Amino acid sequence: MQEKVRNVQIEESWKRVLSDEFEQPYFAALKAFLLEEKKAGKVIYPPGPLIFNAFNTTPFDEVKVVILGQDPYHNPGEAMGLCFSVPRGVRVPPSLANIFREIERDLGIPAPAHGDLTYWAKQGVLLLNAMLTVEAGKPASHQKIGWQTFTDAVIRRISDLKEGVVFLLWGNFAKGKKALIDETRHYVLTAPHPSPLAGDGFVGCGHFSHANELLKKQGLAPIDWSLKE
């Protein structure tokens, strides 16, 4: 394996299935862009060690559910490399508060006191943003630097190499990724985005109980959607 692949700090099973992506010109250009931005003094979120946090916390072989976000939070201290998630001690953002509201309605699990979703990720929920970085204070600023080429490849690899994964696609952006998924092999559940800006359509979707039913139907352990850890 070439040195530039080994230098990508990503969990080994992901490195195996994505190795050819790391050799592509777009990925080299993406890395060069981020380095230049940092040299220019720009602040990039999440911090470098957390860019691939979703992959490092949820190995490819353990993925059972995929939740797709758009880009990381752009405010200080919020982005942690897991879509919708914020570190403990950080105020729960409105979209995540609505996710917790639906979990309580759907499963009777009270909203937790924090927004760190690592516990879900450790159970096989890939919390994937389509863009893995963002410039501080500038939402969607890294939308066109190559991340979507990479994360589209991630979705395709899951679709091609796994069976029975439950994809939760919330909002029009996420629904646009539906074409990358083989629905004869996987389950795709769609709903409006949980953001309050999208209205109240998300609450009532029942995705969390439905996902668990689909996992149990395959003989897989359901997700504990509480955040007791």
C-alpha positions, 0 to 999 in steps of 0.5 A: 500500500502506498505511503499516502494511503497509510498516512490517512488516519482512518480505521483499517477496515475503511482504509481497505474498502476505500484505498483506491479513493485515497489514490485519486487526484481529487483526494490529493487536491482536497488534502492540498486545499485544506493544508493551504487553508490552514497555512493561510490562518483559516480555522477549519472544523472539526479539528484534524484528528476528528475529520474521520471520527465517524469512520474511526468510531464505526468500522465498515464491518460494523455498519448497520445504520447510516444517518446522513448529514450535510456539513459539520457545525461551523461554530467553535467547539461544536463539530466532532466528526459525527453528523448532528453530534456535539461534545458534552457540555455544548448546548444541544443544537435545534436539529438534534433537539428535534431528533431527541423529541422524536425518539421520545415520542417514538420509543419513550426514551427521555431526551438526554442532557447532552448531545454526544452521539458517540454511543450510537456510533459505537453500536454501528450507526455511521454518522456521516456528513457529506462534507467532512470539513467546514471553514469556521463561521461559513456553512457549506464553505467546503461543499465543492472541494471534493468531499462529496466525491469521497462520501458518495463513494463511501455510500456506494461501497456500503451499498455494494459490499454490505447487505441490509443496512438501514439508511436514514435520509432526512431532508432534500439534500440527504434524499438526493443520495438515494440514487447511490443506494441499491434498494434491493439490498438495503432499506431506505427511510426518508423524512423531512429534515429535523431542523425547525426551519423545515417545520414539524414534519420530522416529528412523527416519522418513526424512523428509530423504531422502524430501523430497529424492527428492520435490524431485528428482522435480520437477526441483528441487535437493535440500536439502543437510542438512549445516550446512557454512556 
